[in-house]
Amino acid sequence: MRIVVTGGAGFIGSHFVRTVLEQGYPGMGGGRVTGDAVVVLDAFTYAGRIENLDPVRDDPRLRVERGDIRDPQRVTEVLTGADLVVHCAAETHVDRSITGAADFVTTNVVGTQVLLQAALDLGVGRFVHVSTDEVYGSIEDGSWAETEPLEPNSPYSAAKAGSDLLVRSYHRTHGLDTVITRCSNNYGPHQFPEKVVPLFVTRLLLGRTVPLYGDGGNVRDWLHVDDHCRGIALAAATGRPGEIYNIGGGTELSNRELTGRLLAAVGAGEEMIERVPDRKGHDRRYAVDWSKIRDELGYAPRVPFEEGLASTVAWYRENRDWWEALQR
Ligand SMILES: NC(=O)c1ccc[n+]([C@@H]2O[C@H](COP(=O)([O-])OP(=O)(O)OC[C@H]3O[C@@H](n4cnc5c(N)ncnc54)[C@H](O)[C@@H]3O)[C@@H](O)[C@H]2O)c1
C-alpha cells in the first residue's frame, strides 16, 4: 500500500507520517507499513519543515517530494501508484488569511481540485481530506453535526469549506472514494509558533508577554495532535465512502482559561498577559458533535489535556533549536 501525505512536513501531516512509520495504524497496510510506502508531497512553505521528519528521515519506506499541490504535472507524477491520499496541505493560519487571502484560495481550493482530478485520473483508491470544524462557523451552545450547513466566517475557513465542497462533488459526480474529516483545534509538538499554544509557550520560555485577544472569552475544543491523527487513520481505513467525520472530544476552554493553563505549565504569572484588540471576525465558539466517528469507527480521544499540555511544553523547552529562529 502506498500512501501520499500532502503537507507531510507540516504540524499534523508530519505527526501522521512519523506515527505511520514508527507504529503503523491498525487497518492501514495491515498494521506496520512496508515497501515504498509513504510519500510526502510538500511545497515547504514557511510552515513546512524537513526537521519535522527527522526521526524517520532515514527510513527506506519514506520518500519526500518537494512539490506544489497547485501544479497538475507535479501532482500527477507524485500521485502515480498511490493507493491512498491523506490531504493535509493547506494554508492554515487564520490571522494570515485576514491580511492576505490569495494563497488560501489557490492552495486550499485550487490545490485540492488539482489533487482530486489527479486522484480520479490515476485511479487512486481513496482520498482523505483533512478539514476543520471552522467550516461550520461559530456556535453559541451545543455542537455541530456533520449534517449542518457550512457557514465559515474567515477567509481561511471559507477556503477550507470550498475544498470540502469540491471533495463532495468529486464523490457525487465521479464516484471518487473520498472521506472528509473535520477536527477541532490541535496542539502538540512541531506546531509552528504562530498558533496560540506554541506562540504563548515559546514567548513565555523567552520571558516575553503573551498577547490575549479581546476579552479572552473565545472558546475552542483542544485536542492533542495524536488523537486527531488516529481519527484520520481510522477514517482512512474504515470510514464509509463519501462520508464526513467530525473529530473532537478534547478539552473545551476559553482563551483566558487556556492562557491560565499555559502560564501554569511554564511557571509564569498573570502579569505576563498583554491584552490586545480582538481578531477581526473572531468566531466566539467552535464545537463539534463527534458521536458519528465514535459510534461507527470506534474513535475515542486518549490524551488527557493536562498530560498532553505538559509533554508539549516539555518538547518546546527541549527543542529550542527548532523554534528559536522562527519566533516573531
Ligand atoms: N492545526 C489545527 O488545529 C487543525 C485543526 C483541524 C484541521 N486542520 C487541518 O489540518 C491540515 C494540516 O494543518 P497543520 O496545522 O498541520 O498545518 P501547517 O500549516 O503546520 O502545515 C501545512 C503544510 O502544508 C504545506 N503546504 C502549504 N501550501 C502548500 C502547497 N501549495 N503545496 C504543497 N504543500 C503545501 C506546508 O509546507 C506545510 O508543510 C490543514 O488542512 C488544516 O486545515 C488543522
The ligand as a Tripos MOL2 file, in Angstrom:
@<TRIPOS>MOLECULE
LIG
   44    48     1     0     0
SMALL
NO_CHARGES

@<TRIPOS>ATOM
      1 N1         -3.8540   22.8540   13.2790 N.am      1 LIG1
      2 C1         -5.1220   22.6180   13.6210 C.2       1 LIG1
      3 O1         -5.5320   22.8950   14.7540 O.2       1 LIG1
      4 C2         -6.0710   21.9850   12.6180 C.ar      1 LIG1
      5 C3         -7.3180   21.5440   13.0770 C.ar      1 LIG1
      6 C4         -8.1910   20.9360   12.1650 C.ar      1 LIG1
      7 C5         -7.7990   20.7600   10.8460 C.ar      1 LIG1
      8 N2         -6.5850   21.2140   10.4340 N.ar      1 LIG1
      9 C6         -6.2070   20.9790    9.0240 C.3       1 LIG1
     10 O2         -5.1360   20.0550    9.0330 O.3       1 LIG1
     11 C7         -4.2730   20.3000    7.9220 C.3       1 LIG1
     12 C8         -2.8470   20.4370    8.4120 C.3       1 LIG1
     13 O3         -2.7800   21.5350    9.3200 O.3       1 LIG1
     14 P1         -1.4100   21.9230   10.0590 P.3       1 LIG1
     15 O4         -1.7750   22.6060   11.3170 O.co2     1 LIG1
     16 O5         -0.5160   20.7450   10.0860 O.co2     1 LIG1
     17 O6         -0.8280   22.9930    9.0290 O.3       1 LIG1
     18 P2          0.6610   23.5310    8.8420 P.3       1 LIG1
     19 O7          0.4840   24.9690    8.4300 O.co2     1 LIG1
     20 O8          1.5220   23.2000   10.0090 O.co2     1 LIG1
     21 O9          1.2230   22.6800    7.6070 O.3       1 LIG1
     22 C9          0.7610   22.8610    6.3030 C.3       1 LIG1
     23 C10         1.6940   22.1080    5.3720 C.3       1 LIG1
     24 O10         1.2090   22.2580    4.0250 O.3       1 LIG1
     25 C11         2.2900   22.6030    3.1850 C.3       1 LIG1
     26 N3          1.7620   23.3940    2.0580 N.ar      1 LIG1
     27 C12         1.1910   24.6200    2.1200 C.ar      1 LIG1
     28 N4          0.8510   25.0200    0.8730 N.ar      1 LIG1
     29 C13         1.2070   24.0220    0.0180 C.ar      1 LIG1
     30 C14         1.1010   23.8330   -1.3940 C.ar      1 LIG1
     31 N5          0.5760   24.7820   -2.1860 N.pl3     1 LIG1
     32 N6          1.5560   22.6780   -1.9370 N.ar      1 LIG1
     33 C15         2.1000   21.7060   -1.1350 C.ar      1 LIG1
     34 N7          2.2380   21.8380    0.2000 N.ar      1 LIG1
     35 C16         1.7920   22.9790    0.7750 C.ar      1 LIG1
     36 C17         3.2380   23.4180    4.0690 C.3       1 LIG1
     37 O11         4.5530   23.4620    3.5510 O.3       1 LIG1
     38 C18         3.1310   22.6420    5.3820 C.3       1 LIG1
     39 O12         4.0530   21.5750    5.4120 O.3       1 LIG1
     40 C19        -4.8110   21.5460    7.2260 C.3       1 LIG1
     41 O13        -5.5600   21.1530    6.1080 O.3       1 LIG1
     42 C20        -5.7020   22.1930    8.2660 C.3       1 LIG1
     43 O14        -6.7590   22.9060    7.6590 O.3       1 LIG1
     44 C21        -5.7150   21.8140   11.2870 C.ar      1 LIG1
@<TRIPOS>BOND
     1     1     2 1
     2     2     3 2
     3     2     4 1
     4     4     5 ar
     5     4    44 ar
     6     5     6 ar
     7     6     7 ar
     8     7     8 ar
     9     8     9 1
    10     8    44 ar
    11     9    10 1
    12     9    42 1
    13    10    11 1
    14    11    12 1
    15    11    40 1
    16    12    13 1
    17    13    14 1
    18    14    15 2
    19    14    16 1
    20    14    17 1
    21    17    18 1
    22    18    19 2
    23    18    20 1
    24    18    21 1
    25    21    22 1
    26    22    23 1
    27    23    24 1
    28    23    38 1
    29    24    25 1
    30    25    26 1
    31    25    36 1
    32    26    27 ar
    33    26    35 ar
    34    27    28 ar
    35    28    29 ar
    36    29    30 ar
    37    29    35 ar
    38    30    31 1
    39    30    32 ar
    40    32    33 ar
    41    33    34 ar
    42    34    35 ar
    43    36    37 1
    44    36    38 1
    45    38    39 1
    46    40    41 1
    47    40    42 1
    48    42    43 1
@<TRIPOS>SUBSTRUCTURE
     1 LIG1         1 GROUP 0 **** ****
